[in-house]
Every structure is written in C-alpha cells, then in structure tokens.
Amino acid sequence: MIVVSGIMEVAPADADRFTTLTRRLVDATRREPGCVDYRFAQSIERPGRFEVFEEWADQAALDAHVRAAHYRDWSRALKDLEVTQMSIVRYAAAERTVLA
C-alpha cells in the first residue's frame, strides 16, 4: 500500500477556486482503480491551507493517477493560483490495520 500525505497552501484569495478545482479532482480520483482513500481537508486554523491524504493499493495505481487526464488538468489549473507552499510525502506501508 502507498500512502501520500502532506499540505498545500494557496493564497487565501485563491482558496475558493482551489476548493472548486480540487473537488472535481477528488470526485474523479475516488473512482480510479486502486484508490483506497483520497481527500483534501481545509485547515480551520490557516486560511488557504489544505491537508492532503491518499491511500493507493500499489505504486502502479498511483502512477496511473498522475497520468490521468483529470489529474493533469488539475495540475495545469494550479498554475493560475498562487500556491505558497507544498510539502507532499509518499510512504510505502507494509500493512493496513484498522484500530477502531
């Protein structure tokens, strides 16, 4: 299993546009084969800060995701926004255990 986690920050003035663009990305991505979980959450503490969390069945599923048209469209659209920070980390997980 592959886990991707991190943060993205956009200028507060771009937060609504980022949310609109990203909602379409999330909806399409969740239908992809191998997508276990895919979400963005807006921080209640910092306007324009979004937390990213993804789970993929394997690296091949993640690779297919970054080649998908909806992901490429989203990436291109980000160029029209002021992205002020991005820190995304990929983890390879040996197992997934549900604790509650």
VOTI-934652 format. One record per residue: residue in one letter; residue number from 1; x negated, y negated, z negated of N, C-alpha, C in turn. Coordinates in pm, 1 decimal, decimal comma, m for minus. Layout:
<site r="a" k="NUM" n_east="X" n_north="Y" n_up="Z" ca_east="X" ca_north="Y" ca_up="Z" c_east="X" c_north="Y" c_up="Z"/>
...
// end
This chain:
<site r="m" k="1" n_east="m83,7" n_north="116,4" n_up="0,0" ca_east="0,0" ca_north="0,0" ca_up="0,0" c_east="m89,0" c_north="m123,7" c_up="0,0"/>
<site r="i" k="2" n_east="m44,0" n_north="m225,6" n_up="72,2" ca_east="m114,5" ca_north="m352,7" ca_up="79,2" c_east="m28,3" c_north="m458,7" c_up="11,3"/>
<site r="v" k="3" n_east="m89,8" n_north="m537,1" n_up="m76,8" ca_east="m22,4" ca_north="m647,0" ca_up="m144,7" c_east="m91,8" c_north="m776,3" c_up="m104,0"/>
<site r="v" k="4" n_east="m12,3" n_north="m874,7" n_up="m69,5" ca_east="m63,3" ca_north="m1006,5" ca_up="m34,9" c_east="1,1" c_north="m1104,2" c_up="m131,8"/>
<site r="s" k="5" n_east="m80,7" n_north="m1187,6" n_up="m193,6" ca_east="m29,6" ca_north="m1280,2" ca_up="m293,5" c_east="m107,2" c_north="m1410,9" c_up="m285,1"/>
<site r="g" k="6" n_east="m40,1" n_north="m1520,1" n_up="m313,9" ca_east="m110,9" ca_north="m1646,9" ca_up="m312,9" c_east="m18,3" c_north="m1764,9" c_up="m323,7"/>
<site r="i" k="7" n_east="m73,6" n_north="m1880,7" n_up="m288,6" ca_east="4,1" ca_north="m2004,4" ca_up="m291,8" c_east="m19,0" c_north="m2082,8" c_up="m163,2"/>
<site r="m" k="8" n_east="81,8" n_north="m2156,8" n_up="m127,0" ca_east="72,0" ca_north="m2254,2" ca_up="m18,9" c_east="130,5" c_north="m2383,6" c_up="m73,0"/>
<site r="e" k="9" n_east="63,8" n_north="m2493,9" n_up="m44,5" ca_east="116,4" ca_north="m2623,8" ca_up="m83,2" c_east="126,8" c_north="m2710,4" c_up="40,4"/>
<site r="v" k="10" n_east="239,4" n_north="m2780,5" n_up="48,3" ca_east="260,9" ca_north="m2877,7" ca_up="154,3" c_east="290,5" c_north="m3011,3" c_up="88,0"/>
<site r="a" k="11" n_east="272,6" n_north="m3118,2" n_up="163,5" ca_east="308,1" ca_north="m3249,7" ca_up="110,2" c_east="455,0" c_north="m3244,5" c_up="67,4"/>
<site r="p" k="12" n_east="488,9" n_north="m3300,9" n_up="m47,4" ca_east="627,9" ca_north="m3297,1" ca_up="m94,4" c_east="729,4" c_north="m3342,2" c_up="11,2"/>
<site r="a" k="13" n_east="690,9" n_north="m3435,8" n_up="95,3" ca_east="781,7" ca_north="m3482,4" ca_up="200,9" c_east="810,0" c_north="m3373,3" c_up="304,2"/>
<site r="d" k="14" n_east="723,1" n_north="m3272,3" n_up="313,8" ca_east="739,4" ca_north="m3163,1" ca_up="409,7" c_east="803,7" c_north="m3038,2" c_up="348,5"/>
<site r="a" k="15" n_east="834,7" n_north="m3041,5" n_up="219,6" ca_east="883,5" ca_north="m2921,3" ca_up="151,0" c_east="1013,3" c_north="m2868,5" c_up="210,9"/>
<site r="d" k="16" n_east="1107,9" n_north="m2955,0" n_up="243,5" ca_east="1234,7" ca_north="m2908,0" ca_up="300,5" c_east="1213,8" c_north="m2844,8" c_up="437,6"/>
<site r="r" k="17" n_east="1131,1" n_north="m2905,9" n_up="519,4" ca_east="1102,6" ca_north="m2849,2" ca_up="652,9" c_east="1030,3" c_north="m2715,4" c_up="638,7"/>
<site r="f" k="18" n_east="935,0" n_north="m2707,2" n_up="547,3" ca_east="865,2" ca_north="m2580,9" ca_up="522,1" c_east="964,4" c_north="m2473,3" c_up="479,4"/>
<site r="t" k="19" n_east="1057,4" n_north="m2508,8" n_up="391,1" ca_east="1157,1" ca_north="m2412,8" ca_up="344,6" c_east="1242,1" c_north="m2361,4" c_up="460,6"/>
<site r="t" k="20" n_east="1285,8" n_north="m2450,2" n_up="547,6" ca_east="1367,1" ca_north="m2410,1" ca_up="662,7" c_east="1289,5" c_north="m2316,1" c_up="754,5"/>
<site r="l" k="21" n_east="1166,6" n_north="m2353,0" n_up="788,2" ca_east="1083,0" ca_north="m2268,8" ca_up="874,9" c_east="1057,0" c_north="m2132,9" c_up="811,1"/>
<site r="t" k="22" n_east="1027,6" n_north="m2134,4" n_up="683,5" ca_east="988,2" ca_north="m2012,4" ca_up="614,0" c_east="1106,8" c_north="m1920,5" c_up="590,1"/>
<site r="r" k="23" n_east="1225,0" n_north="m1975,7" n_up="571,2" ca_east="1344,2" ca_north="m1891,4" ca_up="555,0" c_east="1364,8" c_north="m1803,6" c_up="678,2"/>
<site r="r" k="24" n_east="1346,1" n_north="m1861,4" n_up="796,7" ca_east="1358,8" ca_north="m1782,3" ca_up="920,3" c_east="1251,5" c_north="m1673,5" c_up="926,1"/>
<site r="l" k="25" n_east="1129,6" n_north="m1708,2" n_up="886,0" ca_east="1020,5" ca_north="m1610,5" ca_up="883,7" c_east="1053,2" c_north="m1495,3" c_up="789,4"/>
<site r="v" k="26" n_east="1097,1" n_north="m1527,2" n_up="669,3" ca_east="1127,9" ca_north="m1424,8" ca_up="568,9" c_east="1238,7" c_north="m1332,9" c_up="619,4"/>
<site r="d" k="27" n_east="1345,3" n_north="m1390,3" n_up="673,6" ca_east="1456,8" ca_north="m1308,6" ca_up="723,0" c_east="1410,6" c_north="m1210,0" c_up="829,5"/>
<site r="a" k="28" n_east="1330,5" n_north="m1256,3" n_up="923,9" ca_east="1282,1" ca_north="m1168,4" ca_up="1031,3" c_east="1182,1" c_north="m1066,5" c_up="979,0"/>
<site r="t" k="29" n_east="1094,1" n_north="m1108,6" n_up="890,1" ca_east="989,2" ca_north="m1019,9" ca_up="839,4" c_east="1047,8" c_north="m905,3" c_up="758,5"/>
<site r="r" k="30" n_east="1148,2" n_north="m931,2" n_up="680,7" ca_east="1207,5" ca_north="m825,5" ca_up="597,5" c_east="1266,8" c_north="m712,3" c_up="680,8"/>
<site r="r" k="31" n_east="1289,8" n_north="m735,5" n_up="808,2" ca_east="1341,7" ca_north="m630,3" ca_up="897,2" c_east="1230,2" c_north="m552,1" c_up="966,0"/>
<site r="e" k="32" n_east="1106,4" n_north="m591,4" n_up="944,6" ca_east="994,3" ca_north="m523,4" ca_up="1009,5" c_east="969,0" c_north="m386,4" c_up="947,2"/>
<site r="p" k="33" n_east="933,7" n_north="m286,8" n_up="1030,8" ca_east="893,9" ca_north="m157,2" ca_up="975,9" c_east="771,7" c_north="m174,6" c_up="885,2"/>
<site r="g" k="34" n_east="773,6" n_north="m109,8" n_up="770,4" ca_east="659,9" ca_north="m114,2" ca_up="679,6" c_east="662,3" c_north="m229,6" c_up="581,5"/>
<site r="c" k="35" n_east="760,3" n_north="m318,9" n_up="593,0" ca_east="771,1" ca_north="m428,9" ca_up="496,8" c_east="846,2" c_north="m378,5" c_up="374,1"/>
<site r="v" k="36" n_east="779,8" n_north="m376,8" n_up="260,9" ca_east="839,9" ca_north="m333,1" ca_up="135,2" c_east="901,5" c_north="m453,0" c_up="63,5"/>
<site r="d" k="37" n_east="830,9" n_north="m565,2" n_up="62,4" ca_east="879,5" ca_north="m687,6" ca_up="m2,1" c_east="811,0" c_north="m805,8" c_up="63,9"/>
<site r="y" k="38" n_east="884,1" n_north="m916,0" n_up="78,8" ca_east="828,6" ca_north="m1035,2" ca_up="142,1" c_east="905,8" c_north="m1154,6" c_up="90,4"/>
<site r="r" k="39" n_east="835,2" n_north="m1243,7" n_up="18,4" ca_east="906,8" ca_north="m1358,6" ca_up="m37,5" c_east="815,9" c_north="m1477,3" c_up="m62,0"/>
<site r="f" k="40" n_east="879,4" n_north="m1591,8" n_up="m59,2" ca_east="818,8" ca_north="m1719,1" ca_up="m96,1" c_east="907,0" c_north="m1775,8" c_up="m205,5"/>
<site r="a" k="41" n_east="847,2" n_north="m1833,7" n_up="m309,3" ca_east="922,3" ca_north="m1895,3" ca_up="m417,5" c_east="867,3" c_north="m2035,1" c_up="m440,4"/>
<site r="q" k="42" n_east="956,0" n_north="m2132,3" n_up="m445,1" ca_east="912,6" ca_north="m2270,1" ca_up="m466,7" c_east="889,4" c_north="m2294,1" c_up="m615,2"/>
<site r="s" k="43" n_east="779,7" n_north="m2357,3" n_up="m646,9" ca_east="744,9" ca_north="m2388,1" ca_up="m785,3" c_east="841,9" c_north="m2490,2" c_up="m843,6"/>
<site r="i" k="44" n_east="882,5" n_north="m2468,8" n_up="m967,3" ca_east="965,6" ca_north="m2567,9" ca_up="m1036,1" c_east="878,3" c_north="m2676,1" c_up="m1100,4"/>
<site r="e" k="45" n_east="748,6" n_north="m2651,6" n_up="m1102,4" ca_east="656,4" ca_north="m2745,1" ca_up="m1167,0" c_east="588,6" c_north="m2842,0" c_up="m1070,1"/>
<site r="r" k="46" n_east="569,6" n_north="m2798,4" n_up="m945,4" ca_east="496,6" ca_north="m2881,0" ca_up="m848,8" c_east="572,1" c_north="m2885,7" c_up="m716,7"/>
<site r="p" k="47" n_east="629,3" n_north="m2998,9" n_up="m682,2" ca_east="698,2" ca_north="m3010,1" ca_up="m552,7" c_east="602,3" c_north="m2977,1" c_up="m438,7"/>
<site r="g" k="48" n_east="649,6" n_north="m2900,0" n_up="m345,2" ca_east="567,2" ca_north="m2864,4" ca_up="m230,1" c_east="479,6" c_north="m2742,3" c_up="m250,0"/>
<site r="r" k="49" n_east="482,7" n_north="m2682,3" n_up="m368,6" ca_east="402,1" ca_north="m2561,9" ca_up="m394,6" c_east="491,8" c_north="m2439,0" c_up="m381,5"/>
<site r="f" k="50" n_east="445,1" n_north="m2341,3" n_up="m304,8" ca_east="519,4" ca_north="m2217,5" ca_up="m281,1" c_east="430,9" c_north="m2098,9" c_up="m315,1"/>
<site r="e" k="51" n_east="486,7" n_north="m2004,7" n_up="m386,8" ca_east="415,0" ca_north="m1882,3" ca_up="m420,1" c_east="456,3" c_north="m1774,4" c_up="m319,6"/>
<site r="v" k="52" n_east="358,4" n_north="m1700,8" n_up="m272,0" ca_east="376,6" ca_north="m1600,9" ca_up="m167,4" c_east="355,1" c_north="m1463,0" c_up="m228,2"/>
<site r="f" k="53" n_east="444,0" n_north="m1369,0" n_up="m194,8" ca_east="423,6" ca_north="m1231,2" ca_up="m238,8" c_east="472,7" c_north="m1138,2" c_up="m128,9"/>
<site r="e" k="54" n_east="386,9" n_north="m1044,6" n_up="m90,0" ca_east="419,4" ca_north="m948,4" ca_up="14,7" c_east="373,2" c_north="m809,8" c_up="m28,6"/>
<site r="e" k="55" n_east="450,1" n_north="m709,1" n_up="8,4" ca_east="407,6" ca_north="m569,0" ca_up="m5,3" c_east="430,8" c_north="m501,4" c_up="128,9"/>
<site r="w" k="56" n_east="329,5" n_north="m430,5" n_up="173,7" ca_east="334,2" ca_north="m359,5" ca_up="301,5" c_east="301,8" c_north="m212,4" c_up="279,1"/>
<site r="a" k="57" n_east="364,1" n_north="m127,2" n_up="355,8" ca_east="340,7" ca_north="17,3" ca_up="342,3" c_east="194,4" c_north="51,3" c_up="369,5"/>
<site r="d" k="58" n_east="133,8" n_north="m19,7" n_up="465,2" ca_east="m5,6" ca_north="7,6" ca_up="500,3" c_east="m61,9" c_north="m109,6" c_up="580,9"/>
<site r="q" k="59" n_east="m189,2" n_north="m102,4" n_up="610,7" ca_east="m255,0" ca_north="m209,5" ca_up="685,1" c_east="m198,2" c_north="m223,7" c_up="825,6"/>
<site r="a" k="60" n_east="m159,6" n_north="m112,8" n_up="887,2" ca_east="m103,0" ca_north="m119,6" ca_up="1022,5" c_east="24,7" c_north="m203,4" c_up="1024,2"/>
<site r="a" k="61" n_east="107,4" n_north="m191,3" n_up="920,5" ca_east="230,5" ca_north="m271,3" ca_up="913,2" c_east="196,9" c_north="m419,7" c_up="898,0"/>
<site r="l" k="62" n_east="98,3" n_north="m451,8" n_up="816,3" ca_east="56,7" ca_north="m591,3" ca_up="800,7" c_east="m2,0" c_north="m644,8" c_up="931,1"/>
<site r="d" k="63" n_east="m82,2" n_north="m564,3" n_up="997,9" ca_east="m140,1" ca_north="m605,7" ca_up="1126,1" c_east="m30,7" c_north="m634,8" c_up="1228,3"/>
<site r="a" k="64" n_east="72,3" n_north="m549,9" n_up="1232,5" ca_east="184,3" ca_north="m571,7" ca_up="1325,1" c_east="258,4" c_north="m700,5" c_up="1289,2"/>
<site r="h" k="65" n_east="270,6" n_north="m728,0" n_up="1161,9" ca_east="338,1" ca_north="m850,3" ca_up="1117,2" c_east="268,5" c_north="m974,8" c_up="1170,0"/>
<site r="v" k="66" n_east="137,6" n_north="m982,0" n_up="1158,1" ca_east="67,4" ca_north="m1103,0" ca_up="1201,6" c_east="65,6" c_north="m1116,1" c_up="1354,0"/>
<site r="r" k="67" n_east="100,4" n_north="m1010,1" n_up="1425,9" ca_east="113,1" ca_north="m1016,8" ca_up="1571,6" c_east="256,7" c_north="m1045,8" c_up="1615,0"/>
<site r="a" k="68" n_east="352,8" n_north="m1037,6" n_up="1522,9" ca_east="494,2" ca_north="m1056,1" ca_up="1556,2" c_east="521,6" c_north="m1199,1" c_up="1603,4"/>
<site r="a" k="69" n_east="612,3" n_north="m1212,7" n_up="1698,5" ca_east="644,0" ca_north="m1344,3" ca_up="1754,1" c_east="692,7" c_north="m1441,1" c_up="1647,6"/>
<site r="h" k="70" n_east="775,4" n_north="m1394,8" n_up="1554,2" ca_east="827,4" ca_north="m1486,6" ca_up="1452,1" c_east="716,0" c_north="m1536,7" c_up="1359,6"/>
<site r="y" k="71" n_east="616,4" n_north="m1454,4" n_up="1333,8" ca_east="504,0" ca_north="m1499,5" ca_up="1251,7" c_east="418,8" c_north="m1600,2" c_up="1328,2"/>
<site r="r" k="72" n_east="391,6" n_north="m1571,0" n_up="1454,6" ca_east="311,9" ca_north="m1662,9" ca_up="1536,2" c_east="383,8" c_north="m1797,3" c_up="1552,6"/>
<site r="d" k="73" n_east="516,5" n_north="m1793,3" n_up="1571,9" ca_east="593,8" ca_north="m1917,8" ca_up="1583,0" c_east="584,3" c_north="m1999,3" c_up="1454,0"/>
<site r="w" k="74" n_east="594,9" n_north="m1932,5" n_up="1340,6" ca_east="585,6" ca_north="m1999,2" ca_up="1210,4" c_east="446,9" c_north="m2061,3" c_up="1192,1"/>
<site r="s" k="75" n_east="344,7" n_north="m1986,7" n_up="1226,7" ca_east="206,8" ca_north="m2037,0" ca_up="1213,9" c_east="185,5" c_north="m2161,7" c_up="1298,8"/>
<site r="r" k="76" n_east="238,5" n_north="m2160,6" n_up="1419,7" ca_east="225,7" ca_north="m2279,1" ca_up="1506,9" c_east="302,4" c_north="m2397,8" c_up="1448,8"/>
<site r="a" k="77" n_east="420,8" n_north="m2372,0" n_up="1394,8" ca_east="503,2" ca_north="m2479,7" ca_up="1338,7" c_east="437,1" c_north="m2543,6" c_up="1217,0"/>
<site r="l" k="78" n_east="356,8" n_north="m2466,9" n_up="1143,1" ca_east="287,1" ca_north="m2522,4" ca_up="1026,2" c_east="193,5" c_north="m2636,4" c_up="1065,2"/>
<site r="k" k="79" n_east="147,0" n_north="m2636,1" n_up="1188,7" ca_east="54,4" ca_north="m2740,3" ca_up="1232,6" c_east="119,8" c_north="m2878,7" c_up="1233,6"/>
<site r="d" k="80" n_east="253,6" n_north="m2881,7" n_up="1234,2" ca_east="326,2" ca_north="m3008,7" ca_up="1231,2" c_east="352,6" c_north="m3056,8" c_up="1088,5"/>
<site r="l" k="81" n_east="311,5" n_north="m2977,6" n_up="990,1" ca_east="331,1" ca_north="m3012,6" ca_up="849,8" c_east="196,3" c_north="m3043,8" c_up="785,6"/>
<site r="e" k="82" n_east="202,0" n_north="m3116,0" n_up="676,5" ca_east="79,2" ca_north="m3142,7" ca_up="601,7" c_east="60,3" c_north="m3033,1" c_up="496,8"/>
<site r="v" k="83" n_east="m16,0" n_north="m2930,0" n_up="533,4" ca_east="m49,0" ca_north="m2822,5" ca_up="440,0" c_east="m170,0" c_north="m2870,0" c_up="360,4"/>
<site r="t" k="84" n_east="m151,7" n_north="m2884,1" n_up="230,0" ca_east="m258,0" ca_north="m2942,1" ca_up="147,3" c_east="m344,3" c_north="m2837,0" c_up="78,9"/>
<site r="q" k="85" n_east="m290,4" n_north="m2716,4" n_up="64,7" ca_east="m369,6" ca_north="m2609,6" ca_up="2,8" c_east="m312,1" c_north="m2474,8" c_up="45,0"/>
<site r="m" k="86" n_east="m401,5" n_north="m2379,3" n_up="64,2" ca_east="m359,6" ca_north="m2243,4" ca_up="93,9" c_east="m462,2" c_north="m2149,2" c_up="33,0"/>
<site r="s" k="87" n_east="m414,5" n_north="m2056,8" n_up="m46,2" ca_east="m500,3" ca_north="m1956,0" ca_up="m106,5" c_east="m422,8" c_north="m1825,0" c_up="m106,3"/>
<site r="i" k="88" n_east="m457,6" n_north="m1736,1" n_up="m14,9" ca_east="m386,3" ca_north="m1609,3" ca_up="3,5" c_east="m487,9" c_north="m1496,4" c_up="m11,8"/>
<site r="v" k="89" n_east="m451,7" n_north="m1394,3" n_up="m89,7" ca_east="m542,0" ca_north="m1282,7" ca_up="m117,1" c_east="m472,4" c_north="m1151,7" c_up="m80,3"/>
<site r="r" k="90" n_east="m546,5" n_north="m1062,1" n_up="m19,3" ca_east="m497,8" ca_north="m928,7" ca_up="17,3" c_east="m557,3" c_north="m826,7" c_up="m78,1"/>
<site r="y" k="91" n_east="m472,1" n_north="m737,7" n_up="m129,1" ca_east="m516,7" ca_north="m630,2" ca_up="m218,7" c_east="m475,5" c_north="m496,1" c_up="m159,5"/>
<site r="a" k="92" n_east="m561,1" n_north="m397,2" n_up="m171,4" ca_east="m525,3" ca_north="m260,4" ca_up="m136,3" c_east="m491,2" c_north="m190,9" c_up="m268,2"/>
<site r="a" k="93" n_east="m368,5" n_north="m142,8" n_up="m278,7" ca_east="m321,3" ca_north="m80,7" ca_up="m402,9" c_east="m317,3" c_north="71,2" c_up="m383,7"/>
<site r="a" k="94" n_east="m363,0" n_north="141,7" n_up="m483,3" ca_east="m365,4" ca_north="287,6" ca_up="m475,8" c_east="m227,2" c_north="347,1" c_up="m500,1"/>
<site r="e" k="95" n_east="m148,3" n_north="282,3" n_up="m584,4" ca_east="m14,4" ca_north="333,3" ca_up="m612,1" c_east="76,3" c_north="221,2" c_up="m658,5"/>
<site r="r" k="96" n_east="203,9" n_north="247,0" n_up="m653,6" ca_east="303,8" ca_north="152,0" ca_up="m698,9" c_east="387,8" c_north="220,7" c_up="m804,4"/>
<site r="t" k="97" n_east="390,9" n_north="164,0" n_up="m923,6" ca_east="467,6" ca_north="220,5" ca_up="m1034,3" c_east="567,2" c_north="116,3" c_up="m1082,4"/>
<site r="v" k="98" n_east="693,8" n_north="151,8" n_up="m1085,6" ca_east="797,0" ca_north="61,7" ca_up="m1135,9" c_east="801,1" c_north="76,0" c_up="m1286,2"/>
<site r="l" k="99" n_east="784,6" n_north="m35,5" n_up="m1357,4" ca_east="776,9" ca_north="m32,0" ca_up="m1502,9" c_east="912,3" c_north="m56,0" c_up="m1569,8"/>
<site r="a" k="100" n_east="1002,0" n_north="m123,2" n_up="m1504,2" ca_east="1134,2" ca_north="m147,2" ca_up="m1561,9" c_east="1238,8" c_north="m149,7" c_up="m1455,3"/>
// end
